[in-house]
Amino acid sequence: MTEQAQYVPGPASGAQVRKDGDKWTLILVRQLRHSPEKVWEALTDPAQLREWAPFVVDGSLGTVGAVNITWVGRPQPLETRVTRADAPKLLEYGDIRWELEAMGSGTRLTLWHSIDRRFISWGAAGWHICFDVLDRFLADDPIGRIAGANAMKFNGWQRLVAEYAKQFGVETPGWSPQPAQKS
């Protein structure tokens, strides 16, 4: 059995939602045992993003400028602008903001991501899993990217969505993902 097949996400934690009318922002915080510089590279380098993030990019996210982001499960890239890239502390592009704060020998990583309120618990569950994969990747114990419809098939996915929905005071979205497309 592969490490990925054995993976089960831990309980929902480190998340909150900011509501401003119809605009909702998911805020996730995770303590990583890796330096801000190492985490920064994983957040900005296209090859490293491919190992853990729910998207791929056609250029570095570490410099201000245009980049194409292709989200897992979406056929078309979205032209996105990196608006801030203050290594290794702050990164902003599209509707995503990352803050990295040195904490001892590790990093406190905070993500802000604007997500349709109907799917905020799914976004929290998806990023939760991505953060787990990121932590394992940075520890040289990779389990491979788990994102999109593939994340929804994992043992613990439904539990995570329900836990985050309860924390946020929202209903759980009521439809199931389509089977993953073979590429």
N, C-alpha and C positions, 0 to 999 in steps of 0.2 A: 504494500500500500504506500502511495506517495505521501510526502509531508503535506502537500496541499489537500489530499483527500482526508487526512487526519485533522486538518485545521478546523477548529470551532471558535468563533469569535467570543470574546468575553462579554460581560454584561455592559449595557449601555451606560456610558459615563462621559463626563467632561464636555457636555453639550448644552447649549441654550439657544433660544431663538429671540431675535429682536424683530418686533412687528411695527411697521410703519404703514398703516393702511393695507393695501394689497401687496406691498413690498415686504417680504420677509427675508431675514438674513440668518442663516445657520452659522453658529459660532461653535467650533470644536477646538478643544485644547488637549494636547497630548504631551506628556513628558517622554522624551527620547533619551537614550543613554549615549548619544553621539554628539560630537561637537557641532556648534552652529555652522562651521565651515563645511563639514561633511553633509549635514542636512541641506544646506544651501545648494550644494552640487546636485543632490538628489532632486531638488525642486526645480532646477534650471537646466540641467543637462539632458538633451533629448534621449540619449541612450539609457540613462538611469530612469527617466520618467517612464520609459517603455516597460520597465521592470515592475512598477508598482502603481502608477497613476491611472485614472480612468480615461486617459486620452493620450494621444501622441502629438508631437509638435514637429514642425519642419525646420526649427532653428532654436537657438538658445533663448531661454526665458530670462537669462541673466543680464540682458542689456535692453534699454528702452528702444522700442521700435515695433514694427509689425511682425507678426508670426501667425502661421496657420495652425489651428488646433483642431484635431479630429477626435471627437468623443467616441468611446467604445460603443458600437451599435449604431453609429450615425455614419452614413456613407460620405457626406460632404464635409470638407474642412470649413471652419469658420475663421475668417480673418479677424484677428484679435490684436490689440495693441497693449504691449507692456508699457505701463505708464510710470512705474517706479521699480527700480532695481538697486536697492541700497544693500549690497552684500556685506555681511551675511545677516542682515537684520530685517529687511522689509522688501516684499515683492508684491506688486499689484499688476493684474492684467484682467481684462474683461470684467466679470462680476466676482472675481476672486482676489482676496488679499491674504497674504501670509505674513506673520510676524514670528521672528526667531529671537529668543532671549536665552542667553547663557545661564544655566543653572548648575552650579558645581561643574562636573565634567560632562554634563549633558546639555540638552536644549529643551526649553519649553516652546513648543510649536503651537501657534494659534492660527486657525483658518477661519476666515469670514467668507461665506459663499451665499449669494442671493439665489434662492430657489423658489419656484412656484410653491405657494403654501400648501397646495394639495399633496405635494410629494416631499415635504420637508422631512418626514420620518424616513422615507426611502433614501434621501440624500444623506441624512445622518448615518444611517446603517451602512450605506455604500462607502462613505468617507471613513467610517470606523474600520471597516475591513481593509481599505487602502492603507490606513495608518498602521494596522497590524502588519501588512505585507511590507510596507516601507521599513518598519523597525527591524523585521527579520532580514530584509535585503541589506540594510546598513550594517547589520551584525554578521554579515557574510554567511547567513543561514537562509538563503532565499527559498521561497515556496512558489514563486511565480505570481504574476499579476492575476488578481481576482476582481473583475469589474463588470459592470453592466449586467446583462442577463445571467452571466455565469455566477456572479456574486449571489444573485437571488436564488440559486439552486443549492447554496451551501447550508449545511445543518447549522441552525442558529440564526439564519437570515430573518425568518418570520418573527422569531422571538425578539431580535434586535429592533425590527421595525415597530413591533407592538410596544416595546419598552420606551423607545424614543417618542412614539405617538402619545403615550401616556404622560411622559415628562413634559411634552410640549402642549398637551391639552387639545390634540387634534385627532380626527378619525384616521384610521389606517386606510390607505388607498385600497380599493376593492377589486383590482384586476390582477391577473397573473402574468408574468413575463412570458413571451414566446420562447420556444426552444432556441438555443444559441445557433447562429448560422455558421456553417462550416466554411472556412475561407481557404 
